[in-house]
């Protein structure tokens, strides 16, 4: 996946479709703001979630931050590699540092999220 193929939230989560499932993680901006990530609490698999619902927590040397469901759907899997290596999110936030997979999503909610151009414009207001 590339930044151009993803959708973004104002809370700096990203979501992208891969082989019929939707991967979710945090953006490079989010991981840089957090600093060195030390722990990630991921959601339970098979959990049904609503858009905007708090579903995970990222802890770093600077702070703890809630992660929200970007859209409604079902948690289909988690990135177990983050248990032993949470720093993967710092190293590769749009790749190996993804958090969880979703299925049974509401694609109308996906369409309402920012594309990369809108997200870059939004980042200018965050600085």
C-alpha positions, 0 to 999 in steps of 0.5 A: 500500500502507498499513501495515495491508496489510503484514507485518513482520519483527523486522529491520524489513523490510516486505513487501506484495502488489501486482498478484501480486508482493510488494514489500519494503523497510524500515520507517520505524523502520529508516530513522530509525534508520539516518539519511541513507541514502547507498547501497543494494546490491540483490540480483540479479534471478532469484535464489532466496532463503530466508527470513532470508537476507542479500540486500541492504545499506543504507549510511548516514551512521551505519552499514551494515545487512544486509537479509534476505529476509522470506520465501522466493521469487524476486527478480523485480525491483529498484527501480533509482531507488535507485541514483541516489536512495537517499534515497528510502528516507528520504523514502518507505520504504513507497512509492517507497523499496521495494527489490525485488519477489518472486514464487514466494513461500511464502505460509505464511511470509508468514502467520507475519510480524507484522501492523501491530498486532503490529509496533507492539507489537514496536516498543515493545520496541525503544525 
